Amino acid sequence: MGDRGNFKKNLRKDAREDIKLTTSSSTDLHCSFHGALPPLLGWNSPEIWRDRDDIQPCRAILDEDLTKTEPTAAIIDGKMIAEKIRQEVTEEVTRLKSQTGGKVPGLAVVLVGSRKDSETYVRSKKKACKEVGIASFGEDLPESSSEEDVLAVVRKFNEDPSVHGILIQLPLPKHMNEEKVLAAVSVEKDVDGFHPLNIGKLAMQGRTPLFVPCTPKGCIELLLRSNVDIKGKHAVVIGRSNVVGTPAAMLLQRHQATVTVVHSYTPNPAEVTRRADIVIAAVGVAHLVGGDWIKPGAVVIDVGINPIEDPSAKKGYRLVGDVCFKEACMKASAITPVPGGVGPMTIAMLLSNTLDSAKRAYGLIN
Ligand SMILES: Nc1nc(=O)c2c([nH]1)NC[C@@H]1CN(c3ccc(C(=O)N[C@@H](CCC(=O)O)C(=O)O)cc3)C=[N+]21
């Protein structure tokens, strides 16, 4: 272990920052014999996309007059497709009710703290439940609550037979261990698909997770329902979060795509992304992906929902994706807008996961 000191000394400054941010989970358990090498599981490095000199700002923001040429892309209407799925769920809920003598699916939403965006999302999730006949249960805890308080709520819902799905609204306050809280949700009620057992099964061939995370599932549904062929295609996923990028890459592989994951340490992400037939952008940086990142004819799924200042908007801001829509429209064969793309699908998938869970609880599916 003596070599570790020398290793640190020789690191570039940014890499040294990474070490500071490395959590206790990367103990040297896995690499005690590596000496000067990095730990087997890698450093837990932060994703920093800003201040990179190999990424140019998206031109259409600066050049409003770009749209002299006609856009080529078909718009993938996530709002309409999500509406269709919600109708399907509504019908299924009615059927479940008649088959079980009046039982309905139930979703419990746990919100900790008072982030405005989280409150908005939770409200729209509950509203969506109501519209399709799913009962919703809520528990709003103050920011100051302890991890044990949240765990107690999770246990209560785990045991409640009228609750078939439990959703812990993310992000949790910083003082809570997200890993521990998410693992406390019963696998059978993990409608977000974040339980390690469900993620693990998603990653393994021949295994079937009980639930697939809503946003990546929504992306794949958009592709399937728009008749986009995935098999044998090159898909580039930009971003590697637990919630979207990583499970999206796993799902695309299950659909026989060749998958490349582009992240904040990827040199020349534009060049790599330009090789993609299918692009899923899930980074959280407004307009990161310019038109020059897109191969002509590619299909683009934009997961980002980023507020940017807009004095002409009522609230003073508007929502834009990770993709520069105006530019990408000139290159792509099909593209999802923001809003009205992946966002509504996320909620539709949550409803469909909750329905599946209830069907399973009443022995109607495996
Ligand atoms: N445990 C957990 N599960 C989640 O699924 C989860 C979460 N935590 N934390 C926050 C994110 C975000 N999220 C969205 C859901 C719907 C829209 C949505 O419907 N957006 C619309 C409207 C946007 C607007 O105008 O406000 C659209 O894109 O068209 C967006 C974002 C779910 N999340």
The ligand as an ORCA input file, in Angstrom:
! r2SCAN-3c Opt
* xyz 1 1
  N     -38.046      8.107     -8.013
  C     -38.153      8.914     -9.058
  N     -38.765      8.473    -10.172
  C     -38.899      9.300    -11.262
  O     -39.466      8.889    -12.293
  C     -38.404     10.648    -11.177
  C     -37.772     11.034     -9.977
  N     -37.656     10.166     -8.951
  N     -37.278     12.298     -9.844
  C     -37.430     13.288    -10.891
  C     -37.542     12.671    -12.262
  C     -38.123     13.558    -13.320
  N     -39.303     12.879    -13.805
  C     -40.174     13.392    -14.776
  C     -41.419     12.876    -15.005
  C     -42.288     13.445    -15.927
  C     -41.928     14.553    -16.650
  C     -42.880     15.158    -17.615
  O     -43.996     14.706    -17.764
  N     -42.509     16.215    -18.328
  C     -43.396     16.856    -19.301
  C     -43.820     18.236    -18.826
  C     -42.717     19.176    -18.536
  C     -43.225     20.527    -18.014
  O     -43.716     21.305    -18.842
  O     -43.127     20.771    -16.802
  C     -42.722     16.917    -20.642
  O     -41.501     16.684    -20.745
  O     -43.407     17.137    -21.625
  C     -40.677     15.078    -16.446
  C     -39.798     14.490    -15.531
  C     -39.479     11.730    -13.116
  N     -38.498     11.552    -12.215
*
